[in-house]
Amino acid sequence: MDTESTHSGYSSRSGRSNRHGDRSRERHKASSSKDSNRSERSVVINPPDTSSQDSPVHNGEPLPGEPAPASAENGDEAQDDNWAETTTAVTGTSELSVSQEEVVGLGKEIQDRTQSFRRYLPLAVGLCVGLLVLATPLVFLLLPAVMWPDRLQACGAACEGLFLSISFKLLILMVAIWALFLRPGRACLPRVCVYRAFLTTLTLLLTMSYWLFYGVRILDAQDEDYYGIAQFAVSLVDSQLFVHYLAVVLLELRQLQPCYSVCVIRSTDGETRHYNMGQLSIQRAALSILEYYYRDFPLHNPSILSAAKHRAAKHLAGLKVYNVDAPGSTAAAQTSNGNQSRATVAAAAKRKDSAHNELYYEEADYERRVRKRRARLVVAVEEAFTHVRRMTKEDENAPPSDIMDVREAALAVFPSMARSLQKYLRTTRRQHCHSMESIQKHLAFCLVNNMSPKAFLEAYLSPGPTLQYGSERWMADQWTLVSEASVTSGLKDGAEFLLKCLDFSLAVVVKGIPYIRLSEEYVDPKSHKFILLLQSETSV
């Protein structure tokens, strides 16, 4: 255990202080050798000229059963004036210490492993259940032929027809299981799907029931009727096909009919969309809403929101209020302060009345600058596109220095429009959405497919959906579902829940589609007859 002596005084102190420090270190060594079971993390502070051997001290307090030290009875009179300069502090460092970075890394590693486990667990369970379902009928047919082949009755063409039926049914069932249950997962949901758990349990109960009946009535009795055994295996395959049909109805067909209208509102800018949904649980509805969000909602742009906050802060920072009240202020000073407060309130009210005018002119100026930058960008892109064209047969005799591939052509054309495009993106506060590499890649794509300059500019003149940009631009792969009701319960009229990510949240309100009563009214085609009204003033 390392021992350090910390001195807070200057190095020019008298030798008496150094001698006090030496005696204190010797007393502490003796005390720590007597009490070896004491924790290394405890800190013992002994002032000089006090006895620590007569009254042991642990963490600044006397040990149980020991008399109180004399310094505690006499107060501060027994302490020396320079005790703080010769204080000895003993600390220890554990060999098993872990830094904060290691703790954070360990927690992140455990979280990643848990997420991977939760992601692949349903797939592994579905694969095991599928193998059990497909292998059970084959085992039913093979066990009698292996265990008692001499006692089985030959059934001829009837058994061969059953074998053929079982083969095709198992092939259809295998394809159906692969199409419905072995699809790659789109998301990691917080709870298990109720219908999937019900179908898995029903399949296991059906298979175990057939195994129990097979073991009691066929294996124990060693049934000799192989035709009956084959029919038993065919009935199992038929039951599994009906269970799969039930799975299709519950998992796919039930949710197709729209029953609810869902309103989705983004918390930061109020962007709103409406969708129709069927009978879904809250977590499945949240997953569908997130898929719609990435497809329909424009990219979340925090730069526009920060500009609005900056404008509001600028209005609030336009006024400064000073507190001139002082303990020695006179009545005249207080009267002057009251007049200043009233003047400040009047100025604030006047500024509040003119705030909408400032906002109006600021937005008008912003729109004017955007139109100006847009016009410059359109002209620059059109001029750049006129400098490059696809090589035709007449251009085969051109010099090799003029022939370029699509990458070289994009790099040659891009500098003439880069400045105008950069200024336009900065003005519209979308410069963080597009990198230079992505712009050049899009330009090369437009050149390869003979697109017009307008087609190239459409990706930058109007904001597109979230999925149009790279995942590093939106970074919202982790969502949190906040709901008062259970996430496995179905949607209901008036239900509300929240989808939260790092920068914003999506508020979801569910409304039921009303029941519509449609009546019929018959109109006789012969009733469409009219009368022409003529007057003397008319020109007819």
C-alpha positions as CSV (number, residue, x, y, z in Angstrom):
1,M,0.0,0.0,0.0
2,D,1.4,3.3,-1.2
3,T,1.7,6.0,1.5
4,E,2.0,9.7,0.6
5,S,2.6,12.7,2.8
6,T,0.8,15.8,1.6
7,H,2.0,19.2,2.8
8,S,-0.1,22.3,2.2
9,G,2.4,24.8,3.5
10,Y,5.4,26.5,1.9
11,S,8.7,24.7,1.6
12,S,10.3,27.4,3.8
13,R,8.5,26.3,7.0
14,S,10.5,25.5,10.1
15,G,12.0,22.2,10.8
16,R,9.5,21.6,13.6
17,S,6.7,21.0,11.0
18,N,8.9,18.3,9.3
19,R,9.5,16.6,12.6
20,H,5.8,16.5,13.3
21,G,5.3,14.9,9.9
22,D,7.9,12.2,10.6
23,R,6.3,11.4,14.0
24,S,2.9,11.2,12.4
25,R,4.1,8.8,9.7
26,E,5.7,6.5,12.3
27,R,2.5,6.5,14.5
28,H,0.4,5.7,11.4
29,K,2.7,2.8,10.4
30,A,2.4,1.3,13.9
31,S,-1.4,1.7,13.9
32,S,-1.9,0.2,10.4
33,S,0.3,-2.8,11.4
34,K,-1.8,-3.5,14.5
35,D,-5.1,-3.4,12.5
36,S,-4.4,-5.4,9.3
37,N,-8.0,-6.2,8.7
38,R,-8.9,-2.6,8.1
39,S,-10.1,-1.6,4.6
40,E,-7.6,0.0,2.3
41,R,-10.2,2.6,1.2
42,S,-10.5,4.1,4.6
43,V,-8.8,7.5,5.2
44,V,-7.2,8.3,8.6
45,I,-6.3,11.9,9.3
46,N,-4.3,12.5,12.6
47,P,-3.4,16.0,13.6
48,P,0.2,16.5,15.0
49,D,0.9,16.3,18.7
50,T,-2.0,13.8,19.3
51,S,-1.6,10.2,20.3
52,S,-3.1,7.7,17.9
53,Q,-1.7,4.6,19.7
54,D,-3.5,5.2,23.0
55,S,-6.9,5.7,21.3
56,P,-7.2,4.1,17.9
57,V,-9.3,6.0,15.4
58,H,-11.2,4.6,12.4
59,N,-12.5,7.2,9.8
60,G,-12.2,10.0,12.3
61,E,-14.1,8.3,15.2
62,P,-12.9,6.2,18.2
63,L,-13.3,2.4,17.9
64,P,-16.0,0.8,20.0
65,G,-14.8,0.1,23.5
66,E,-11.9,2.6,23.4
67,P,-11.8,5.7,25.6
68,A,-12.3,9.0,23.8
69,P,-9.1,10.9,23.1
70,A,-8.2,13.8,25.2
71,S,-8.2,16.2,22.3
72,A,-11.9,15.6,21.9
73,E,-12.5,16.6,25.5
74,N,-10.4,19.7,25.5
75,G,-11.7,21.0,22.1
76,D,-9.4,22.8,19.7
77,E,-6.9,23.9,22.3
78,A,-4.9,20.7,22.0
79,Q,-4.4,21.2,18.3
80,D,-1.4,22.9,16.9
81,D,-1.8,25.9,14.7
82,N,0.1,24.2,11.8
83,W,-1.7,20.9,11.9
84,A,-3.1,21.2,8.4
85,E,0.3,21.6,7.0
86,T,1.6,18.3,8.3
87,T,-1.5,16.1,7.8
88,T,-0.9,12.6,6.6
89,A,-3.5,11.1,4.3
90,V,-3.3,7.3,3.6
91,T,-5.3,6.0,0.6
92,G,-5.3,2.7,-1.2
93,T,-5.9,1.5,-4.8
94,S,-7.7,-1.8,-5.4
95,E,-6.2,-4.2,-7.8
96,L,-9.8,-4.9,-9.2
97,S,-10.6,-1.3,-10.0
98,V,-12.6,-0.7,-13.3
99,S,-12.7,2.5,-15.1
100,Q,-15.9,4.2,-16.2
101,E,-15.2,3.7,-19.9
102,E,-14.8,-0.1,-19.3
103,V,-18.2,-0.2,-17.4
104,V,-19.9,1.7,-20.3
105,G,-18.3,-0.6,-22.9
106,L,-19.3,-3.7,-20.9
107,G,-22.9,-2.5,-20.6
108,K,-23.0,-1.8,-24.4
109,E,-21.6,-5.2,-25.2
110,I,-24.3,-6.9,-23.0
111,Q,-27.0,-4.8,-24.7
112,D,-25.8,-5.7,-28.2
113,R,-25.8,-9.4,-27.3
114,T,-29.3,-9.2,-25.8
115,Q,-30.6,-7.4,-28.9
116,S,-29.0,-10.1,-31.2
117,F,-30.5,-12.8,-29.1
118,R,-34.0,-11.3,-29.2
119,R,-33.7,-10.8,-32.9
120,Y,-32.8,-14.3,-33.8
121,L,-34.8,-16.2,-31.1
122,P,-38.1,-16.2,-33.0
123,L,-36.4,-17.3,-36.2
124,A,-34.7,-20.2,-34.3
125,V,-38.0,-21.2,-32.6
126,G,-39.9,-21.2,-35.9
127,L,-37.2,-23.2,-37.6
128,C,-37.3,-25.9,-34.9
129,V,-41.1,-26.1,-34.9
130,G,-41.0,-26.3,-38.7
131,L,-38.5,-29.2,-38.7
132,L,-40.6,-31.0,-36.1
133,V,-43.8,-30.6,-38.1
134,L,-42.1,-31.8,-41.4
135,A,-40.2,-34.7,-39.8
136,T,-43.1,-36.2,-37.7
137,P,-45.1,-37.8,-40.5
138,L,-42.0,-39.3,-42.0
139,V,-41.0,-40.8,-38.7
140,F,-44.5,-42.2,-38.3
141,L,-44.0,-44.1,-41.5
142,L,-40.4,-45.2,-40.9
143,L,-40.6,-46.5,-37.3
144,P,-42.8,-49.6,-38.0
145,A,-40.8,-50.5,-41.1
146,V,-37.6,-50.5,-38.9
147,M,-38.9,-52.0,-35.7
148,W,-41.2,-54.8,-36.8
149,P,-40.9,-55.1,-40.6
150,D,-41.7,-58.9,-40.7
151,R,-45.2,-58.5,-39.1
152,L,-46.5,-55.6,-41.3
153,Q,-49.3,-56.4,-43.7
154,A,-48.6,-55.5,-47.3
155,C,-51.0,-52.9,-48.6
156,G,-49.8,-52.5,-52.2
157,A,-51.0,-49.6,-54.4
158,A,-53.2,-48.1,-51.7
159,C,-50.2,-47.3,-49.5
160,E,-48.2,-46.1,-52.5
161,G,-51.0,-43.6,-53.2
162,L,-50.9,-42.4,-49.6
163,F,-47.1,-42.0,-49.8
164,L,-47.5,-39.9,-52.9
165,S,-50.2,-37.8,-51.2
166,I,-48.0,-37.3,-48.1
167,S,-45.0,-36.3,-50.3
168,F,-46.8,-33.5,-52.1
169,K,-48.6,-32.2,-49.0
170,L,-45.4,-32.0,-47.1
171,L,-43.8,-30.2,-50.1
172,I,-46.7,-27.7,-50.1
173,L,-46.5,-27.3,-46.3
174,M,-42.8,-26.7,-46.4
175,V,-43.1,-23.9,-49.0
176,A,-46.0,-22.4,-47.1
177,I,-44.0,-22.4,-43.8
178,W,-41.0,-20.8,-45.6
179,A,-43.2,-18.1,-47.1
180,L,-45.1,-17.1,-43.9
181,F,-42.8,-17.8,-41.0
182,L,-39.2,-17.8,-42.2
183,R,-39.2,-14.3,-43.6
184,P,-36.4,-12.0,-42.4
185,G,-37.5,-9.8,-39.5
186,R,-38.3,-6.2,-40.2
187,A,-37.9,-5.0,-36.6
188,C,-37.4,-6.0,-33.0
189,L,-40.6,-5.6,-31.2
190,P,-40.8,-5.1,-27.4
191,R,-43.3,-8.0,-26.8
192,V,-44.0,-11.3,-28.4
193,C,-46.8,-11.4,-31.0
194,V,-49.9,-13.0,-29.4
195,Y,-51.1,-14.7,-32.6
196,R,-47.7,-16.2,-33.4
197,A,-47.3,-17.5,-29.8
198,F,-50.9,-19.0,-30.0
199,L,-50.1,-20.7,-33.4
200,T,-46.8,-22.1,-32.2
201,T,-48.5,-23.5,-29.0
202,L,-51.3,-25.0,-31.1
203,T,-48.9,-26.6,-33.4
204,L,-46.9,-28.1,-30.6
205,L,-50.0,-29.4,-28.8
206,L,-51.3,-31.0,-32.1
207,T,-47.9,-32.7,-32.7
208,M,-47.6,-33.9,-29.1
209,S,-51.1,-35.3,-29.2
210,Y,-50.4,-37.2,-32.3
211,W,-47.2,-38.5,-30.8
212,L,-48.9,-39.6,-27.6
213,F,-51.6,-41.5,-29.6
214,Y,-49.0,-43.0,-31.9
215,G,-46.9,-44.2,-28.9
216,V,-49.8,-45.8,-27.1
217,R,-51.8,-47.3,-30.0
218,I,-49.1,-48.2,-32.5
219,L,-45.7,-48.5,-30.9
220,D,-46.8,-50.3,-27.7
221,A,-49.2,-52.6,-29.6
222,Q,-46.9,-53.0,-32.6
223,D,-49.8,-52.6,-35.0
224,E,-49.5,-54.7,-38.1
225,D,-52.0,-52.7,-40.3
226,Y,-49.5,-50.5,-42.2
227,Y,-52.3,-49.0,-44.3
228,G,-53.9,-47.6,-41.1
229,I,-50.5,-46.2,-40.0
230,A,-50.2,-44.4,-43.4
231,Q,-53.7,-42.9,-43.1
232,F,-52.7,-41.8,-39.5
233,A,-49.7,-39.9,-41.0
234,V,-51.9,-38.4,-43.7
235,S,-54.4,-37.1,-41.1
236,L,-51.5,-35.4,-39.3
237,V,-50.4,-33.6,-42.5
238,D,-53.9,-32.5,-43.2
239,S,-54.3,-31.1,-39.7
240,Q,-51.0,-29.2,-40.1
241,L,-52.2,-27.7,-43.4
242,F,-55.4,-26.5,-41.6
243,V,-53.3,-24.9,-38.9
244,H,-51.3,-23.1,-41.5
245,Y,-54.5,-21.8,-43.1
246,L,-55.5,-20.5,-39.7
247,A,-52.1,-18.7,-39.5
248,V,-52.7,-17.0,-42.9
249,V,-56.1,-15.8,-41.7
250,L,-54.9,-14.4,-38.4
251,L,-51.6,-13.0,-39.5
252,E,-52.3,-11.7,-43.0
253,L,-56.0,-11.5,-43.9
254,R,-57.4,-10.2,-40.6
255,Q,-55.6,-6.9,-40.8
256,L,-56.5,-6.1,-44.4
257,Q,-59.9,-4.5,-43.8
258,P,-59.4,-0.9,-42.6
259,C,-61.1,-0.3,-39.2
260,Y,-59.3,2.8,-37.8
261,S,-58.0,6.1,-39.0
262,V,-54.6,7.0,-37.5
263,C,-53.3,10.5,-37.2
264,V,-49.5,10.8,-36.9
265,I,-48.0,14.2,-35.8
266,R,-44.3,15.0,-35.6
267,S,-43.6,16.9,-32.4
268,T,-41.0,19.4,-33.7
269,D,-42.6,20.8,-36.9
270,G,-46.2,19.5,-36.7
271,E,-45.9,17.5,-39.9
272,T,-49.1,15.4,-40.1
273,R,-50.2,12.3,-42.0
274,H,-53.3,10.1,-41.9
275,Y,-53.4,6.4,-42.5
276,N,-56.1,3.7,-42.4
277,M,-55.3,0.5,-40.5
278,G,-57.0,-2.8,-39.7
279,Q,-57.2,-5.0,-36.6
280,L,-53.6,-4.7,-35.3
281,S,-51.9,-4.7,-31.9
282,I,-50.4,-1.4,-30.8
283,Q,-46.8,-2.6,-31.4
284,R,-47.6,-3.9,-34.9
285,A,-49.4,-0.6,-35.6
286,A,-46.4,1.3,-34.4
287,L,-44.2,-0.7,-36.8
288,S,-46.5,0.0,-39.7
289,I,-46.5,3.7,-38.8
290,L,-42.7,3.8,-38.8
291,E,-42.6,2.2,-42.2
292,Y,-45.1,4.8,-43.5
293,Y,-43.0,7.6,-41.8
294,Y,-39.8,6.7,-43.7
295,R,-41.8,6.6,-46.9
296,D,-44.1,9.7,-46.6
297,F,-42.6,12.2,-44.1
298,P,-40.0,14.7,-45.3
299,L,-36.6,14.5,-43.7
300,H,-36.5,16.0,-40.2
301,N,-34.5,19.2,-40.5
302,P,-33.4,20.6,-37.1
303,S,-31.7,23.6,-38.8
304,I,-35.1,25.2,-39.6
305,L,-36.2,24.7,-36.0
306,S,-33.0,26.2,-34.6
307,A,-33.5,29.3,-36.9
308,A,-37.0,29.8,-35.4
309,K,-35.6,29.5,-31.9
310,H,-32.9,32.0,-32.7
311,R,-35.4,34.5,-33.9
312,A,-37.5,34.1,-30.7
313,A,-34.4,34.5,-28.6
314,K,-33.4,37.6,-30.5
315,H,-36.8,39.2,-29.8
316,L,-36.5,38.4,-26.1
317,A,-32.9,39.6,-25.9
318,G,-33.8,43.0,-27.4
319,L,-34.8,44.4,-24.0
320,K,-32.5,44.7,-21.0
321,V,-33.9,45.2,-17.5
322,Y,-31.6,46.6,-14.8
323,N,-32.2,46.4,-11.1
324,V,-31.2,49.7,-9.5
325,D,-32.6,49.0,-6.1
326,A,-29.9,49.2,-3.5
327,P,-29.9,49.1,0.4
328,G,-29.1,52.8,0.5
329,S,-31.5,54.0,-2.3
330,T,-33.6,57.0,-1.6
331,A,-37.3,57.7,-2.3
332,A,-36.3,59.7,-5.4
333,A,-34.3,56.7,-6.7
334,Q,-37.2,54.4,-6.1
335,T,-39.5,56.8,-8.0
336,S,-37.1,56.9,-10.9
337,N,-36.8,53.1,-10.9
338,G,-40.6,52.9,-11.1
339,N,-40.7,55.3,-14.0
340,Q,-38.0,53.2,-15.7
341,S,-40.0,49.9,-15.1
342,R,-43.1,51.5,-16.7
343,A,-41.1,52.6,-19.7
344,T,-39.7,49.1,-20.0
345,V,-43.1,47.6,-20.0
346,A,-44.4,50.1,-22.6
347,A,-41.4,49.3,-24.8
348,A,-42.0,45.6,-24.5
349,A,-45.6,46.0,-25.4
350,K,-44.7,48.1,-28.4
351,R,-42.1,45.6,-29.5
352,K,-44.7,42.8,-29.1
353,D,-47.1,44.7,-31.4
354,S,-44.4,45.0,-34.1
355,A,-43.2,41.4,-33.8
356,H,-45.5,40.1,-36.5
357,N,-44.3,42.8,-38.9
358,E,-40.7,41.8,-38.3
359,L,-41.7,38.1,-38.9
360,Y,-43.6,39.0,-42.1
361,Y,-40.7,41.0,-43.6
362,E,-38.2,38.3,-42.5
363,E,-40.1,35.6,-44.2
364,A,-40.6,37.7,-47.3
365,D,-36.9,38.4,-47.5
366,Y,-36.1,34.7,-47.0
367,E,-38.5,33.7,-49.8
368,R,-36.9,36.3,-52.1
369,R,-33.4,35.0,-51.4
370,V,-34.6,31.4,-52.0
371,R,-36.1,32.4,-55.4
372,K,-32.9,34.2,-56.3
373,R,-30.7,31.3,-55.4
374,R,-33.0,28.9,-57.2
375,A,-32.9,30.8,-60.4
376,R,-29.1,31.0,-60.3
377,L,-28.9,27.2,-59.7
378,V,-31.3,26.4,-62.5
379,V,-29.3,28.5,-65.0
380,A,-26.0,27.0,-63.8
381,V,-27.2,23.4,-64.1
382,E,-28.7,24.0,-67.6
383,E,-25.4,25.5,-68.8
384,A,-23.5,22.6,-67.3
385,F,-25.7,20.0,-69.0
386,T,-25.1,21.7,-72.4
387,H,-21.4,21.0,-72.1
388,V,-21.8,17.2,-72.1
389,R,-23.7,14.8,-74.2
390,R,-23.7,11.1,-75.0
391,M,-21.3,10.1,-77.7
392,T,-22.9,9.0,-80.9
393,K,-21.6,7.1,-84.0
394,E,-20.5,10.3,-85.6
395,D,-18.2,11.0,-82.6
396,E,-16.2,7.8,-82.9
397,N,-13.5,9.7,-84.7
398,A,-13.1,12.2,-81.9
399,P,-9.7,12.5,-80.2
400,P,-9.2,10.3,-77.2
401,S,-8.8,13.3,-74.9
402,D,-12.4,14.3,-75.5
403,I,-13.9,10.9,-74.7
404,M,-14.7,10.3,-71.0
405,D,-16.6,7.7,-69.0
406,V,-19.6,8.7,-66.8
407,R,-17.5,9.2,-63.7
408,E,-15.0,11.6,-65.4
409,A,-17.9,13.4,-67.1
410,A,-19.6,14.0,-63.8
411,L,-16.4,15.3,-62.2
412,A,-15.9,17.6,-65.2
413,V,-19.4,19.1,-65.1
414,F,-19.8,19.3,-61.3
415,P,-17.5,22.3,-60.6
416,S,-19.5,24.7,-62.8
417,M,-22.7,24.1,-60.7
418,A,-21.1,23.4,-57.3
419,R,-21.1,27.0,-56.0
420,S,-24.7,27.7,-56.9
421,L,-25.9,24.4,-55.5
422,Q,-24.0,25.0,-52.3
423,K,-25.4,28.5,-51.8
424,Y,-28.9,27.3,-52.5
425,L,-28.6,24.4,-50.0
426,R,-27.2,26.7,-47.3
427,T,-30.1,29.2,-47.9
428,T,-32.7,26.5,-47.6
429,R,-30.8,24.9,-44.6
430,R,-30.5,21.5,-46.2
431,Q,-26.7,21.4,-46.7
432,H,-26.4,18.6,-44.1
433,C,-28.7,16.3,-46.2
434,H,-26.4,16.1,-49.2
435,S,-22.7,15.3,-49.4
436,M,-20.5,16.0,-52.4
437,E,-20.1,12.3,-53.1
438,S,-23.8,11.8,-53.2
439,I,-24.3,14.8,-55.5
440,Q,-21.7,13.5,-57.9
441,K,-23.2,10.0,-57.8
442,H,-26.7,11.4,-58.6
443,L,-25.2,13.5,-61.4
444,A,-23.5,10.4,-62.9
445,F,-26.8,8.5,-62.6
446,C,-28.7,11.3,-64.5
447,L,-26.0,11.4,-67.3
448,V,-26.1,7.7,-67.8
449,N,-29.9,7.7,-68.1
450,N,-30.1,10.8,-70.3
451,M,-32.1,12.8,-67.8
452,S,-32.8,16.5,-68.1
453,P,-31.5,19.2,-65.9
454,K,-34.9,19.5,-64.3
455,A,-34.8,15.8,-63.3
456,F,-31.4,16.3,-61.7
457,L,-32.6,19.4,-59.7
458,E,-35.8,17.8,-58.5
459,A,-33.9,16.0,-55.7
460,Y,-32.6,19.3,-54.3
461,L,-35.4,21.8,-55.0
462,S,-38.0,20.0,-52.9
463,P,-37.3,17.9,-49.8
464,G,-37.9,14.2,-50.4
465,P,-38.9,11.4,-48.0
466,T,-36.6,10.2,-45.3
467,L,-35.5,7.0,-47.1
468,Q,-34.2,9.1,-50.0
469,Y,-31.2,10.1,-47.9
470,G,-28.6,7.9,-46.3
471,S,-29.2,6.4,-42.9
472,E,-26.3,8.5,-41.5
473,R,-28.5,11.6,-42.3
474,W,-31.5,10.7,-40.1
475,M,-30.0,8.2,-37.6
476,A,-33.3,7.1,-36.1
477,D,-33.0,3.3,-36.0
478,Q,-33.7,3.2,-32.3
479,W,-37.4,4.0,-31.3
480,T,-39.2,3.8,-28.0
481,L,-42.9,3.0,-27.8
482,V,-44.7,4.8,-25.0
483,S,-48.2,3.7,-24.3
484,E,-50.5,3.6,-21.3
485,A,-52.2,0.4,-22.6
486,S,-50.4,-2.9,-23.1
487,V,-48.6,-2.9,-26.4
488,T,-50.0,-6.4,-27.2
489,S,-53.6,-5.2,-27.0
490,G,-55.5,-4.2,-30.1
491,L,-56.2,-0.7,-31.4
492,K,-59.2,1.0,-30.0
493,D,-61.1,4.2,-30.7
494,G,-59.4,7.1,-28.9
495,A,-56.2,5.2,-28.2
496,E,-53.0,7.3,-28.0
497,F,-49.4,6.4,-27.9
498,L,-46.0,7.9,-28.6
499,L,-43.0,6.9,-30.7
500,K,-39.8,8.5,-29.5
501,C,-36.4,8.8,-31.0
502,L,-33.3,10.9,-30.2
503,D,-34.4,14.3,-31.6
504,F,-38.2,14.2,-31.9
505,S,-41.3,12.0,-31.3
506,L,-44.3,10.9,-33.2
507,A,-47.7,11.4,-31.5
508,V,-50.3,8.9,-32.7
509,V,-54.1,9.3,-32.2
510,V,-56.5,6.5,-33.2
511,K,-60.0,7.2,-34.4
512,G,-62.5,4.5,-35.4
513,I,-64.0,4.6,-38.9
514,P,-67.7,5.1,-38.4
515,Y,-70.4,2.6,-39.5
516,I,-71.8,3.8,-42.8
517,R,-75.4,3.3,-43.7
518,L,-76.0,3.4,-47.4
519,S,-79.6,3.5,-48.7
520,E,-80.9,3.2,-52.2
521,E,-83.2,5.5,-54.2
522,Y,-84.5,4.4,-57.5
523,V,-84.9,7.0,-60.3
524,D,-87.1,6.1,-63.3
525,P,-85.2,7.0,-66.5
526,K,-88.6,8.1,-68.1
527,S,-88.9,10.8,-65.5
528,H,-86.1,12.9,-67.1
529,K,-88.4,15.2,-69.0
530,F,-88.2,19.0,-69.2
531,I,-90.4,22.0,-70.2
532,L,-89.0,25.0,-72.0
533,L,-90.3,28.3,-70.6
534,L,-90.5,31.0,-73.2
535,Q,-90.9,34.7,-72.5
536,S,-91.3,37.6,-74.9
537,E,-88.1,39.3,-73.7
538,T,-86.0,36.3,-74.5
539,S,-84.1,35.9,-77.8
540,V,-85.3,32.3,-78.3
